[in-house]
Amino acid sequence: MTQEEKFTLNTLQTFTGCDFEAYRNRGEAFRQRLSGAVLNALQLTDSWRTDCEMRGEWGGAYPVHLRLTRADAPGLAVELASPSPDSPLWCAVLTDARTRSRISLSVSYHFEPATLRSTLEKIAEYTRAGFTGAGELVAALRMGGHAA
């Protein structure tokens, strides 16, 4: 894939961990483009703040590593990590900096933006309702059938 080629959802869904790694190894601009394609596929509302790892500042283990946060839930973040050479899985984890807890939201062999978007919409709904601790938020998600 060249820098001018467009990422499609199908491309993101068919990339292996090694494909993601090879693309990341092309440099920061390519990695930023890869992270941007994932964010575009998620189609998040403006209530989400987004950040992506560019130079290994969060450990550098994943070619795409996003942090999604909300102003109404300080300390909470949803981290989304792509497959890598070490893992064929997409992982979404809810982290709470206050308690240092990490709770798995989803693990999948395929990038499923619609499913992730649905979970993120529920998180937004629940944080607006005052569920701002990771444990209570995940409990609410589970009771609503939105997390395993």
N, C-alpha and C positions, 0 to 999 in steps of 0.2 A: 504494500500500500504506500502510495506517495503522499506527500504533504498536501497536495491539491485534491486528492480523492476525498469524497464525503463518507463519513461513517453512517451506516444505516443500523437500525436495530438488529437486523439480521447479521450484520458484521459483528456487532458486539456479542450476539448470542452464539456465534460460531467460533469466535476466537478461543483458543486454548490458553492455558496459563503461560505456555512458552511463547505464543503469539503476542500476548500482552507484554511479556517481558522484552521480547525483541523490539516491539514498538517503543517501549519506554526507553530502551537503551539507545535510541536514536537521538535523544537529547531532551532538554527541558521543553522546547516548543512542541515536540511531538507528544510528550507526556501531558502537557496542558491541553492539547487538542483532544487527547483520549479522555481525560477527565471531563472536559467540556461536552463531549459527545454523550457521556453517561448522564451528566446533569440535564442536558437537553432531552434525553429520552425520559427522564423522571418527570419533567414538566411540573416542577414545584411551584407553589404559590409564593408570593412575595413575603409571606410571613416567615419563611425559612431563610436563614443566613447560611451561606455555603462557603466552605474552604476546602482546598485540596492540597495534598502533599506534593511538593515539587522537587525538593532536594534531599529527601531522606530525613526531614525534620521530625517525623513521627516514627522513625525506625526503618523506613525504606523497604519494608518487606513486600509491599504490594504495588503493582504498576499503577492502579487506580486506588487511591485512599481518600475518601471524602469525609468531611465532618459537617453535619447538618445540625444547626442549633436554632433556638427560638428565643426571642427577647423575654417571653413570659415564663421561661423555664431556665433560669440561670444555673449553670453547672451541669445541665443535661446536654448530651449530644448523641446523635445517631451517627455511627461510623459505618460507612459502606466500603468494603474492600473487594477488589476484583480477584479472579483467579491469578495465581502466580506459578512459577515452576515448582513450588513446594506444596501447593494446594489447588485442586481443580474447582474449588467452590467459591461462589459469591457469598459473602457474609455481611449481615447487617446486625450491629450490636448497639444496644442502648448503654451509654456510659454515664455515670454520675460522679463528677469530680469531687463532690462533697463527701461521698461515702466510699469512693474508689471502687464502686461496683461496676461490673460489666455483665449485662444480661443479653443473651442471644435473642434477636427478633426473628431472623430467618437465615437459613443456610440452604443454598440451592446450587445445582450444577448448571443452571441456566439463569441468565439475567432476565428478571421478570419485573420490568418497570411498573406495570399496572398494579401488581400485587404490592410492591414496595410503596407506591404512591398511595394506595388505599390505607396501608398501615400508617404512613406519615400523616395522612389526613385525619385519622383517628387520634394519633398522638397530638396533633394540633388542637383537635376538639377537646381532648381530655386536659391538656395543659391550660387551655382557656377556662376550663371548668375548675381549675385549681389543683389538679393532680401533677405535682411538680417533683416528686421523689421517684427515683427509678423503680423501687419496689411497688409503690402504689400505682404507678403508671402501668407497669407490666401486669399487675393484678387486674386493673381495669381493662386492659387490652385482652387478656385471657378470658375474663368474664364476658366480654363482648364478642368473643370468637375471632379476634384479630391477631393473636400470637400463640405460638405453641407453648 
